[in-house]
Amino acid sequence: MSTMTALSRAEFTLLGRNRVLLFNATVIPLVLPIALLIIGIRSDDGLTDTVVGGALEIFALFLLVFMVYYNMLSVYATRRDELVLKRLRTGESSDVQILLGPAIPSLILTVALGLIVGAVVVAFGGPVPTNVLLVAVALLGGAALFAALALITSAFTRNAEAAQITSLPVILIAMIGSSLLRGVLPDSFSRVVEPTPMAAVSDLLNLGWFGTTTPGDASIGFASTFAEAGMPLVVMLAWIVGSLLIARTHFRWEPRS
C-alpha cells in the first residue's frame, strides 16, 4: 500500500505542476454543465429533467473521455517514453501497482467533481438522484473502463503527441454512444451503439439520477432501477475485463526501437 501511495502522490505532484493539464482536468468538465444548468434556470420552462440530463451527459463525457481517458493515455505514453515504467519494474513495485498508481488521481478527481456537479444540480433546484449507488457505479465504473481503454490505446501510441491521433477512434465512439446523440439517431443504428462504453455509462447515470434511461420520462422507482441496470452493467464489465485482458498481453513497457 505504501508503494501505491507513493506512486499516486508522485502523479498528483506532477499534475499540480502542469497548470494546463490541471485546468483541463478540473475546470473544463465543470464549465459547460454548469453553464447549461444556469441557462435552464433562466429559461421559461425552468430546470427540467431534460436540461439536467443534458448537463450530466456533457459532464460525464468530458470527465471520462477527456479527463480520464486522454489524460491517462498521455501519462502512460509519456512515462514509457521517458523509461519511467521500465525503471519502476526493476524495483519492488508490481506491474499492477505501476499501472494503477497513475490512475488513482483520475479516480479521486472523478469522485470530487461528481460530488460538485451533484451538489450544484440539487442547489439549483434540480431533481435528487433516484439511486445514488447507480450514479456512483456509472462514474467510477466509467473511469475504470476508460482508464483500461487508455492502457490498450497506449500500446500503439508512440508518445504524448501521437495520442492526439490514436485517441480519436475512442473519442468518436464515446460521443456517438452518448444518449444526447443516440436520441437523434435512427432506431436501427441506435441499437448498434448500445454496447459501446459511453452508452453503458449514460444509461446507468440516467437510471441512477432519473429512474429512467430517458430524462423526462416517468421514473420506474428505486427498486426497479436495479433490474434495468443489468444490461448496462454487463456491457461495462465486459469492456473493463476485455480491455484489461488485452492490455495484459499487448501493453508496452518501453519505447519501440
ChimeraX commands (.cxc) that place a marker at each C-alpha (Angstrom):
marker #1 position 0.00,0.00,0.00 radius 0.5
marker #1 position 2.89,2.38,0.72 radius 0.5
marker #1 position 4.21,1.82,-2.81 radius 0.5
marker #1 position 0.82,2.63,-4.32 radius 0.5
marker #1 position 0.55,5.73,-2.14 radius 0.5
marker #1 position 3.97,6.93,-3.24 radius 0.5
marker #1 position 3.18,6.45,-6.93 radius 0.5
marker #1 position -0.17,8.19,-6.59 radius 0.5
marker #1 position 1.37,11.09,-4.67 radius 0.5
marker #1 position 4.01,11.50,-7.37 radius 0.5
marker #1 position 1.33,11.65,-10.07 radius 0.5
marker #1 position -0.64,14.22,-8.08 radius 0.5
marker #1 position 2.51,16.32,-7.76 radius 0.5
marker #1 position 3.17,16.18,-11.49 radius 0.5
marker #1 position -0.46,17.05,-12.22 radius 0.5
marker #1 position -0.28,20.07,-9.92 radius 0.5
marker #1 position 2.85,21.34,-11.66 radius 0.5
marker #1 position 1.22,21.17,-15.09 radius 0.5
marker #1 position -1.24,24.06,-14.91 radius 0.5
marker #1 position -2.72,23.45,-18.36 radius 0.5
marker #1 position -3.40,19.79,-17.62 radius 0.5
marker #1 position -4.73,20.65,-14.15 radius 0.5
marker #1 position -7.08,23.24,-15.66 radius 0.5
marker #1 position -8.33,20.79,-18.29 radius 0.5
marker #1 position -8.85,18.10,-15.65 radius 0.5
marker #1 position -10.69,20.17,-13.04 radius 0.5
marker #1 position -12.32,23.16,-14.75 radius 0.5
marker #1 position -13.30,22.07,-18.26 radius 0.5
marker #1 position -15.60,19.21,-17.11 radius 0.5
marker #1 position -17.50,21.69,-14.91 radius 0.5
marker #1 position -17.84,24.76,-17.14 radius 0.5
marker #1 position -20.26,23.52,-19.81 radius 0.5
marker #1 position -22.57,21.51,-17.50 radius 0.5
marker #1 position -22.93,24.37,-15.02 radius 0.5
marker #1 position -23.44,26.88,-17.85 radius 0.5
marker #1 position -26.21,24.66,-19.26 radius 0.5
marker #1 position -27.84,24.46,-15.82 radius 0.5
marker #1 position -27.76,28.26,-15.48 radius 0.5
marker #1 position -29.34,28.64,-18.93 radius 0.5
marker #1 position -32.02,26.16,-17.91 radius 0.5
marker #1 position -32.82,28.09,-14.74 radius 0.5
marker #1 position -33.30,31.31,-16.71 radius 0.5
marker #1 position -35.49,29.69,-19.37 radius 0.5
marker #1 position -39.29,29.78,-19.26 radius 0.5
marker #1 position -39.56,26.04,-18.55 radius 0.5
marker #1 position -37.03,26.15,-15.72 radius 0.5
marker #1 position -34.65,23.39,-14.79 radius 0.5
marker #1 position -36.36,20.39,-16.38 radius 0.5
marker #1 position -35.16,16.79,-16.25 radius 0.5
marker #1 position -34.14,17.08,-19.90 radius 0.5
marker #1 position -31.87,20.04,-19.18 radius 0.5
marker #1 position -30.34,18.34,-16.14 radius 0.5
marker #1 position -29.88,15.13,-18.13 radius 0.5
marker #1 position -28.06,17.04,-20.87 radius 0.5
marker #1 position -25.81,18.72,-18.33 radius 0.5
marker #1 position -24.97,15.40,-16.65 radius 0.5
marker #1 position -24.33,13.79,-20.03 radius 0.5
marker #1 position -21.89,16.53,-21.06 radius 0.5
marker #1 position -20.21,16.34,-17.67 radius 0.5
marker #1 position -19.74,12.56,-17.89 radius 0.5
marker #1 position -18.44,12.80,-21.46 radius 0.5
marker #1 position -15.82,15.44,-20.67 radius 0.5
marker #1 position -14.91,13.84,-17.36 radius 0.5
marker #1 position -14.41,10.28,-18.57 radius 0.5
marker #1 position -13.19,10.84,-22.12 radius 0.5
marker #1 position -11.05,13.95,-21.87 radius 0.5
marker #1 position -10.01,13.95,-18.22 radius 0.5
marker #1 position -9.66,10.22,-17.51 radius 0.5
marker #1 position -9.06,8.58,-20.89 radius 0.5
marker #1 position -6.96,11.17,-22.70 radius 0.5
marker #1 position -5.03,12.14,-19.57 radius 0.5
marker #1 position -4.23,8.51,-18.74 radius 0.5
marker #1 position -3.22,7.80,-22.34 radius 0.5
marker #1 position -0.80,10.74,-22.29 radius 0.5
marker #1 position 0.58,9.68,-18.91 radius 0.5
marker #1 position 1.25,6.08,-19.94 radius 0.5
marker #1 position 2.81,7.14,-23.26 radius 0.5
marker #1 position 4.98,9.79,-21.62 radius 0.5
marker #1 position 6.15,7.60,-18.73 radius 0.5
marker #1 position 7.03,4.81,-21.16 radius 0.5
marker #1 position 8.87,7.19,-23.50 radius 0.5
marker #1 position 10.89,8.54,-20.56 radius 0.5
marker #1 position 11.71,4.96,-19.43 radius 0.5
marker #1 position 9.96,5.58,-16.11 radius 0.5
marker #1 position 7.86,2.42,-16.39 radius 0.5
marker #1 position 10.90,0.32,-17.26 radius 0.5
marker #1 position 12.83,1.60,-14.24 radius 0.5
marker #1 position 9.87,1.02,-11.91 radius 0.5
marker #1 position 9.69,-2.62,-12.99 radius 0.5
marker #1 position 13.25,-3.16,-11.73 radius 0.5
marker #1 position 12.17,-2.17,-8.21 radius 0.5
marker #1 position 9.75,-3.63,-5.69 radius 0.5
marker #1 position 6.59,-2.36,-7.37 radius 0.5
marker #1 position 4.37,-4.92,-9.09 radius 0.5
marker #1 position 3.04,-4.37,-12.60 radius 0.5
marker #1 position -0.45,-3.75,-11.19 radius 0.5
marker #1 position 0.84,-1.09,-8.81 radius 0.5
marker #1 position 2.83,0.63,-11.56 radius 0.5
marker #1 position -0.20,0.84,-13.84 radius 0.5
marker #1 position -2.77,1.60,-11.16 radius 0.5
marker #1 position -0.74,4.33,-9.47 radius 0.5
marker #1 position -1.18,6.91,-12.28 radius 0.5
marker #1 position -4.91,6.13,-12.38 radius 0.5
marker #1 position -5.58,6.98,-8.72 radius 0.5
marker #1 position -5.58,10.79,-9.23 radius 0.5
marker #1 position -8.14,10.45,-12.03 radius 0.5
marker #1 position -10.38,8.27,-9.84 radius 0.5
marker #1 position -10.16,10.74,-6.95 radius 0.5
marker #1 position -10.93,13.67,-9.25 radius 0.5
marker #1 position -13.88,11.72,-10.66 radius 0.5
marker #1 position -15.36,11.43,-7.16 radius 0.5
marker #1 position -14.64,15.06,-6.28 radius 0.5
marker #1 position -16.04,16.53,-9.50 radius 0.5
marker #1 position -19.04,14.21,-9.36 radius 0.5
marker #1 position -19.89,15.46,-5.87 radius 0.5
marker #1 position -19.52,19.07,-7.01 radius 0.5
marker #1 position -21.83,18.65,-10.00 radius 0.5
marker #1 position -24.35,16.71,-7.93 radius 0.5
marker #1 position -24.39,19.42,-5.27 radius 0.5
marker #1 position -24.81,22.14,-7.92 radius 0.5
marker #1 position -27.75,20.33,-9.55 radius 0.5
marker #1 position -29.58,19.96,-6.22 radius 0.5
marker #1 position -28.69,23.51,-5.14 radius 0.5
marker #1 position -30.12,24.88,-8.40 radius 0.5
marker #1 position -33.39,23.09,-7.76 radius 0.5
marker #1 position -32.81,20.02,-9.91 radius 0.5
marker #1 position -34.07,16.52,-9.09 radius 0.5
marker #1 position -32.45,14.44,-6.36 radius 0.5
marker #1 position -30.91,11.15,-7.60 radius 0.5
marker #1 position -33.28,8.20,-7.56 radius 0.5
marker #1 position -30.49,5.68,-6.93 radius 0.5
marker #1 position -27.20,7.20,-5.76 radius 0.5
marker #1 position -25.50,3.81,-5.95 radius 0.5
marker #1 position -26.04,3.57,-9.71 radius 0.5
marker #1 position -24.76,7.12,-10.17 radius 0.5
marker #1 position -21.57,6.17,-8.31 radius 0.5
marker #1 position -21.22,2.96,-10.34 radius 0.5
marker #1 position -21.69,4.91,-13.59 radius 0.5
marker #1 position -18.93,7.40,-12.81 radius 0.5
marker #1 position -16.42,5.16,-11.03 radius 0.5
marker #1 position -17.04,2.21,-13.34 radius 0.5
marker #1 position -16.80,4.55,-16.30 radius 0.5
marker #1 position -13.50,5.90,-15.00 radius 0.5
marker #1 position -12.14,2.36,-14.66 radius 0.5
marker #1 position -13.41,1.50,-18.14 radius 0.5
marker #1 position -11.80,4.45,-19.89 radius 0.5
marker #1 position -8.57,4.02,-17.91 radius 0.5
marker #1 position -8.47,0.44,-19.20 radius 0.5
marker #1 position -9.07,1.69,-22.74 radius 0.5
marker #1 position -6.16,4.08,-22.25 radius 0.5
marker #1 position -3.93,1.08,-21.48 radius 0.5
marker #1 position -4.89,-0.53,-24.81 radius 0.5
marker #1 position -4.50,2.64,-26.83 radius 0.5
marker #1 position -1.08,3.33,-25.31 radius 0.5
marker #1 position 0.18,0.06,-26.85 radius 0.5
marker #1 position 0.22,1.71,-30.30 radius 0.5
marker #1 position 0.79,5.31,-29.17 radius 0.5
marker #1 position 4.45,6.25,-29.61 radius 0.5
marker #1 position 4.40,9.40,-27.45 radius 0.5
marker #1 position 2.13,12.02,-25.90 radius 0.5
marker #1 position 1.93,13.96,-29.17 radius 0.5
marker #1 position 0.73,10.88,-31.07 radius 0.5
marker #1 position -2.05,10.46,-28.51 radius 0.5
marker #1 position -3.93,13.26,-30.28 radius 0.5
marker #1 position -4.35,10.91,-33.26 radius 0.5
marker #1 position -4.60,7.47,-31.68 radius 0.5
marker #1 position -7.28,8.63,-29.23 radius 0.5
marker #1 position -9.68,9.81,-31.94 radius 0.5
marker #1 position -11.45,6.45,-32.56 radius 0.5
marker #1 position -12.29,6.02,-28.87 radius 0.5
marker #1 position -13.39,9.65,-28.55 radius 0.5
marker #1 position -15.66,9.40,-31.59 radius 0.5
marker #1 position -17.20,6.12,-30.40 radius 0.5
marker #1 position -17.78,7.63,-26.96 radius 0.5
marker #1 position -19.50,10.68,-28.44 radius 0.5
marker #1 position -21.77,8.53,-30.61 radius 0.5
marker #1 position -22.65,6.38,-27.61 radius 0.5
marker #1 position -23.82,9.30,-25.50 radius 0.5
marker #1 position -27.57,9.48,-25.00 radius 0.5
marker #1 position -27.64,13.00,-26.47 radius 0.5
marker #1 position -26.67,11.67,-29.90 radius 0.5
marker #1 position -28.39,8.31,-29.61 radius 0.5
marker #1 position -31.66,10.16,-29.18 radius 0.5
marker #1 position -31.47,11.62,-32.69 radius 0.5
marker #1 position -30.14,8.51,-34.43 radius 0.5
marker #1 position -32.40,6.01,-36.25 radius 0.5
marker #1 position -33.51,3.14,-34.03 radius 0.5
marker #1 position -31.57,0.57,-36.06 radius 0.5
marker #1 position -28.31,2.49,-35.65 radius 0.5
marker #1 position -29.06,3.36,-32.03 radius 0.5
marker #1 position -29.24,-0.34,-31.16 radius 0.5
marker #1 position -25.83,-0.86,-32.76 radius 0.5
marker #1 position -24.15,1.66,-30.46 radius 0.5
marker #1 position -25.87,0.46,-27.27 radius 0.5
marker #1 position -22.98,-1.94,-26.42 radius 0.5
marker #1 position -20.42,0.89,-26.62 radius 0.5
marker #1 position -18.67,2.13,-23.44 radius 0.5
marker #1 position -20.28,5.57,-23.16 radius 0.5
marker #1 position -23.75,4.16,-23.86 radius 0.5
marker #1 position -23.44,1.92,-20.79 radius 0.5
marker #1 position -22.24,4.83,-18.67 radius 0.5
marker #1 position -25.06,7.09,-19.88 radius 0.5
marker #1 position -27.78,4.52,-19.23 radius 0.5
marker #1 position -26.51,3.83,-15.70 radius 0.5
marker #1 position -26.16,7.54,-14.96 radius 0.5
marker #1 position -29.67,8.35,-16.17 radius 0.5
marker #1 position -31.16,5.36,-14.36 radius 0.5
marker #1 position -29.43,6.38,-11.16 radius 0.5
marker #1 position -30.43,10.01,-11.36 radius 0.5
marker #1 position -33.87,9.99,-13.01 radius 0.5
marker #1 position -35.03,6.39,-12.63 radius 0.5
marker #1 position -35.19,6.06,-16.41 radius 0.5
marker #1 position -32.74,5.91,-19.30 radius 0.5
marker #1 position -34.54,8.84,-20.96 radius 0.5
marker #1 position -34.62,12.00,-18.83 radius 0.5
marker #1 position -38.11,13.46,-18.89 radius 0.5
marker #1 position -39.91,10.11,-18.84 radius 0.5
marker #1 position -41.62,8.80,-15.72 radius 0.5
marker #1 position -39.34,7.23,-13.13 radius 0.5
marker #1 position -39.63,3.48,-12.66 radius 0.5
marker #1 position -38.72,3.78,-8.97 radius 0.5
marker #1 position -35.72,2.94,-6.83 radius 0.5
marker #1 position -36.09,-0.85,-6.71 radius 0.5
marker #1 position -36.81,-1.27,-10.42 radius 0.5
marker #1 position -33.66,0.63,-11.43 radius 0.5
marker #1 position -31.52,-2.30,-10.30 radius 0.5
marker #1 position -33.23,-4.65,-12.75 radius 0.5
marker #1 position -32.97,-2.16,-15.61 radius 0.5
marker #1 position -29.29,-1.62,-14.82 radius 0.5
marker #1 position -28.45,-5.26,-15.54 radius 0.5
marker #1 position -27.56,-4.92,-19.23 radius 0.5
marker #1 position -25.55,-1.67,-18.95 radius 0.5
marker #1 position -23.63,-3.23,-16.06 radius 0.5
marker #1 position -22.83,-6.32,-18.12 radius 0.5
marker #1 position -21.63,-4.13,-21.01 radius 0.5
marker #1 position -19.46,-2.05,-18.70 radius 0.5
marker #1 position -17.89,-5.08,-17.00 radius 0.5
marker #1 position -17.29,-6.75,-20.38 radius 0.5
marker #1 position -15.40,-3.70,-21.62 radius 0.5
marker #1 position -13.33,-3.43,-18.43 radius 0.5
marker #1 position -12.40,-7.12,-18.29 radius 0.5
marker #1 position -11.81,-7.38,-22.03 radius 0.5
marker #1 position -9.63,-4.26,-22.08 radius 0.5
marker #1 position -7.53,-5.46,-19.15 radius 0.5
marker #1 position -7.02,-8.87,-20.74 radius 0.5
marker #1 position -5.88,-7.28,-23.99 radius 0.5
marker #1 position -3.64,-4.82,-22.16 radius 0.5
marker #1 position -2.08,-7.66,-20.18 radius 0.5
marker #1 position -0.54,-9.13,-23.33 radius 0.5
marker #1 position -0.11,-6.07,-25.54 radius 0.5
marker #1 position 0.90,-3.25,-23.18 radius 0.5
marker #1 position 4.38,-1.90,-23.96 radius 0.5
marker #1 position 6.73,-1.15,-21.07 radius 0.5
marker #1 position 9.44,0.58,-23.09 radius 0.5
marker #1 position 9.64,2.67,-26.26 radius 0.5
marker #1 position 9.64,0.99,-29.64 radius 0.5
marker #1 position 13.12,0.55,-31.04 radius 0.5
marker link #1:1,2 radius 0.2
marker link #1:2,3 radius 0.2
marker link #1:3,4 radius 0.2
marker link #1:4,5 radius 0.2
marker link #1:5,6 radius 0.2
marker link #1:6,7 radius 0.2
marker link #1:7,8 radius 0.2
marker link #1:8,9 radius 0.2
marker link #1:9,10 radius 0.2
marker link #1:10,11 radius 0.2
marker link #1:11,12 radius 0.2
marker link #1:12,13 radius 0.2
marker link #1:13,14 radius 0.2
marker link #1:14,15 radius 0.2
marker link #1:15,16 radius 0.2
marker link #1:16,17 radius 0.2
marker link #1:17,18 radius 0.2
marker link #1:18,19 radius 0.2
marker link #1:19,20 radius 0.2
marker link #1:20,21 radius 0.2
marker link #1:21,22 radius 0.2
marker link #1:22,23 radius 0.2
marker link #1:23,24 radius 0.2
marker link #1:24,25 radius 0.2
marker link #1:25,26 radius 0.2
marker link #1:26,27 radius 0.2
marker link #1:27,28 radius 0.2
marker link #1:28,29 radius 0.2
marker link #1:29,30 radius 0.2
marker link #1:30,31 radius 0.2
marker link #1:31,32 radius 0.2
marker link #1:32,33 radius 0.2
marker link #1:33,34 radius 0.2
marker link #1:34,35 radius 0.2
marker link #1:35,36 radius 0.2
marker link #1:36,37 radius 0.2
marker link #1:37,38 radius 0.2
marker link #1:38,39 radius 0.2
marker link #1:39,40 radius 0.2
marker link #1:40,41 radius 0.2
marker link #1:41,42 radius 0.2
marker link #1:42,43 radius 0.2
marker link #1:43,44 radius 0.2
marker link #1:44,45 radius 0.2
marker link #1:45,46 radius 0.2
marker link #1:46,47 radius 0.2
marker link #1:47,48 radius 0.2
marker link #1:48,49 radius 0.2
marker link #1:49,50 radius 0.2
marker link #1:50,51 radius 0.2
marker link #1:51,52 radius 0.2
marker link #1:52,53 radius 0.2
marker link #1:53,54 radius 0.2
marker link #1:54,55 radius 0.2
marker link #1:55,56 radius 0.2
marker link #1:56,57 radius 0.2
marker link #1:57,58 radius 0.2
marker link #1:58,59 radius 0.2
marker link #1:59,60 radius 0.2
marker link #1:60,61 radius 0.2
marker link #1:61,62 radius 0.2
marker link #1:62,63 radius 0.2
marker link #1:63,64 radius 0.2
marker link #1:64,65 radius 0.2
marker link #1:65,66 radius 0.2
marker link #1:66,67 radius 0.2
marker link #1:67,68 radius 0.2
marker link #1:68,69 radius 0.2
marker link #1:69,70 radius 0.2
marker link #1:70,71 radius 0.2
marker link #1:71,72 radius 0.2
marker link #1:72,73 radius 0.2
marker link #1:73,74 radius 0.2
marker link #1:74,75 radius 0.2
marker link #1:75,76 radius 0.2
marker link #1:76,77 radius 0.2
marker link #1:77,78 radius 0.2
marker link #1:78,79 radius 0.2
marker link #1:79,80 radius 0.2
marker link #1:80,81 radius 0.2
marker link #1:81,82 radius 0.2
marker link #1:82,83 radius 0.2
marker link #1:83,84 radius 0.2
marker link #1:84,85 radius 0.2
marker link #1:85,86 radius 0.2
marker link #1:86,87 radius 0.2
marker link #1:87,88 radius 0.2
marker link #1:88,89 radius 0.2
marker link #1:89,90 radius 0.2
marker link #1:90,91 radius 0.2
marker link #1:91,92 radius 0.2
marker link #1:92,93 radius 0.2
marker link #1:93,94 radius 0.2
marker link #1:94,95 radius 0.2
marker link #1:95,96 radius 0.2
marker link #1:96,97 radius 0.2
marker link #1:97,98 radius 0.2
marker link #1:98,99 radius 0.2
marker link #1:99,100 radius 0.2
marker link #1:100,101 radius 0.2
marker link #1:101,102 radius 0.2
marker link #1:102,103 radius 0.2
marker link #1:103,104 radius 0.2
marker link #1:104,105 radius 0.2
marker link #1:105,106 radius 0.2
marker link #1:106,107 radius 0.2
marker link #1:107,108 radius 0.2
marker link #1:108,109 radius 0.2
marker link #1:109,110 radius 0.2
marker link #1:110,111 radius 0.2
marker link #1:111,112 radius 0.2
marker link #1:112,113 radius 0.2
marker link #1:113,114 radius 0.2
marker link #1:114,115 radius 0.2
marker link #1:115,116 radius 0.2
marker link #1:116,117 radius 0.2
marker link #1:117,118 radius 0.2
marker link #1:118,119 radius 0.2
marker link #1:119,120 radius 0.2
marker link #1:120,121 radius 0.2
marker link #1:121,122 radius 0.2
marker link #1:122,123 radius 0.2
marker link #1:123,124 radius 0.2
marker link #1:124,125 radius 0.2
marker link #1:125,126 radius 0.2
marker link #1:126,127 radius 0.2
marker link #1:127,128 radius 0.2
marker link #1:128,129 radius 0.2
marker link #1:129,130 radius 0.2
marker link #1:130,131 radius 0.2
marker link #1:131,132 radius 0.2
marker link #1:132,133 radius 0.2
marker link #1:133,134 radius 0.2
marker link #1:134,135 radius 0.2
marker link #1:135,136 radius 0.2
marker link #1:136,137 radius 0.2
marker link #1:137,138 radius 0.2
marker link #1:138,139 radius 0.2
marker link #1:139,140 radius 0.2
marker link #1:140,141 radius 0.2
marker link #1:141,142 radius 0.2
marker link #1:142,143 radius 0.2
marker link #1:143,144 radius 0.2
marker link #1:144,145 radius 0.2
marker link #1:145,146 radius 0.2
marker link #1:146,147 radius 0.2
marker link #1:147,148 radius 0.2
marker link #1:148,149 radius 0.2
marker link #1:149,150 radius 0.2
marker link #1:150,151 radius 0.2
marker link #1:151,152 radius 0.2
marker link #1:152,153 radius 0.2
marker link #1:153,154 radius 0.2
marker link #1:154,155 radius 0.2
marker link #1:155,156 radius 0.2
marker link #1:156,157 radius 0.2
marker link #1:157,158 radius 0.2
marker link #1:158,159 radius 0.2
marker link #1:159,160 radius 0.2
marker link #1:160,161 radius 0.2
marker link #1:161,162 radius 0.2
marker link #1:162,163 radius 0.2
marker link #1:163,164 radius 0.2
marker link #1:164,165 radius 0.2
marker link #1:165,166 radius 0.2
marker link #1:166,167 radius 0.2
marker link #1:167,168 radius 0.2
marker link #1:168,169 radius 0.2
marker link #1:169,170 radius 0.2
marker link #1:170,171 radius 0.2
marker link #1:171,172 radius 0.2
marker link #1:172,173 radius 0.2
marker link #1:173,174 radius 0.2
marker link #1:174,175 radius 0.2
marker link #1:175,176 radius 0.2
marker link #1:176,177 radius 0.2
marker link #1:177,178 radius 0.2
marker link #1:178,179 radius 0.2
marker link #1:179,180 radius 0.2
marker link #1:180,181 radius 0.2
marker link #1:181,182 radius 0.2
marker link #1:182,183 radius 0.2
marker link #1:183,184 radius 0.2
marker link #1:184,185 radius 0.2
marker link #1:185,186 radius 0.2
marker link #1:186,187 radius 0.2
marker link #1:187,188 radius 0.2
marker link #1:188,189 radius 0.2
marker link #1:189,190 radius 0.2
marker link #1:190,191 radius 0.2
marker link #1:191,192 radius 0.2
marker link #1:192,193 radius 0.2
marker link #1:193,194 radius 0.2
marker link #1:194,195 radius 0.2
marker link #1:195,196 radius 0.2
marker link #1:196,197 radius 0.2
marker link #1:197,198 radius 0.2
marker link #1:198,199 radius 0.2
marker link #1:199,200 radius 0.2
marker link #1:200,201 radius 0.2
marker link #1:201,202 radius 0.2
marker link #1:202,203 radius 0.2
marker link #1:203,204 radius 0.2
marker link #1:204,205 radius 0.2
marker link #1:205,206 radius 0.2
marker link #1:206,207 radius 0.2
marker link #1:207,208 radius 0.2
marker link #1:208,209 radius 0.2
marker link #1:209,210 radius 0.2
marker link #1:210,211 radius 0.2
marker link #1:211,212 radius 0.2
marker link #1:212,213 radius 0.2
marker link #1:213,214 radius 0.2
marker link #1:214,215 radius 0.2
marker link #1:215,216 radius 0.2
marker link #1:216,217 radius 0.2
marker link #1:217,218 radius 0.2
marker link #1:218,219 radius 0.2
marker link #1:219,220 radius 0.2
marker link #1:220,221 radius 0.2
marker link #1:221,222 radius 0.2
marker link #1:222,223 radius 0.2
marker link #1:223,224 radius 0.2
marker link #1:224,225 radius 0.2
marker link #1:225,226 radius 0.2
marker link #1:226,227 radius 0.2
marker link #1:227,228 radius 0.2
marker link #1:228,229 radius 0.2
marker link #1:229,230 radius 0.2
marker link #1:230,231 radius 0.2
marker link #1:231,232 radius 0.2
marker link #1:232,233 radius 0.2
marker link #1:233,234 radius 0.2
marker link #1:234,235 radius 0.2
marker link #1:235,236 radius 0.2
marker link #1:236,237 radius 0.2
marker link #1:237,238 radius 0.2
marker link #1:238,239 radius 0.2
marker link #1:239,240 radius 0.2
marker link #1:240,241 radius 0.2
marker link #1:241,242 radius 0.2
marker link #1:242,243 radius 0.2
marker link #1:243,244 radius 0.2
marker link #1:244,245 radius 0.2
marker link #1:245,246 radius 0.2
marker link #1:246,247 radius 0.2
marker link #1:247,248 radius 0.2
marker link #1:248,249 radius 0.2
marker link #1:249,250 radius 0.2
marker link #1:250,251 radius 0.2
marker link #1:251,252 radius 0.2
marker link #1:252,253 radius 0.2
marker link #1:253,254 radius 0.2
marker link #1:254,255 radius 0.2
marker link #1:255,256 radius 0.2
marker link #1:256,257 radius 0.2
view
